């Protein structure tokens, strides 16, 4: 199933708006019920204001009703194994579990599979605030 998520992230990356960095990124999230939400990074003239691909995908996910995220794919055309930035790791941790699979991709497909716990082992989680 990871290859179709890679393809969704790759399609999202093609829609990135990155005129300043020239660093397009795409992300795709899959929920437990099979829905896929995608996003691309969007830059604005007040650089570095703007938002990451993962943030865009999370916005679509929230607006689509949310659910348990079970897989994430991230791709950047100019960097193999592009991982979410620190801020996106924290944003994703809000909606994922430590065992959520994260696929790091290059232009050919999934290069490495890690978990969100691997990427953010001591992340601040909202469930501790309850």
Rosetta blueprint (number, residue, H / E / L):
1 X L
2 X H
3 X H
4 X H
5 X H
6 X H
7 X H
8 X H
9 X H
10 X H
11 X H
12 X H
13 X H
14 X L
15 X L
16 X L
17 X E
18 X L
19 X L
20 X L
21 X L
22 X L
23 X L
24 X L
25 X E
26 X E
27 X E
28 X E
29 X E
30 X E
31 X E
32 X L
33 X L
34 X L
35 X L
36 X E
37 X E
38 X E
39 X E
40 X E
41 X L
42 X E
43 X E
44 X L
45 X L
46 X L
47 X L
48 X L
49 X L
50 X E
51 X E
52 X L
53 X H
54 X H
55 X H
56 X H
57 X H
58 X H
59 X H
60 X H
61 X H
62 X H
63 X H
64 X L
65 X L
66 X L
67 X L
68 X L
69 X E
70 X E
71 X E
72 X E
73 X E
74 X E
75 X E
76 X E
77 X L
78 X L
79 X E
80 X L
81 X L
82 X L
83 X L
84 X L
85 X L
86 X H
87 X H
88 X H
89 X H
90 X H
91 X H
92 X H
93 X H
94 X H
95 X H
96 X L
97 X L
98 X L
99 X L
100 X L
101 X E
102 X E
103 X E
104 X E
105 X E
106 X E
107 X L
108 X L
109 X E
110 X E
111 X E
112 X E
113 X E
114 X E
115 X E
116 X H
117 X H
118 X H
119 X H
120 X L
121 X L
122 X L
123 X L
124 X L
125 X L
126 X H
127 X H
128 X H
129 X H
130 X L
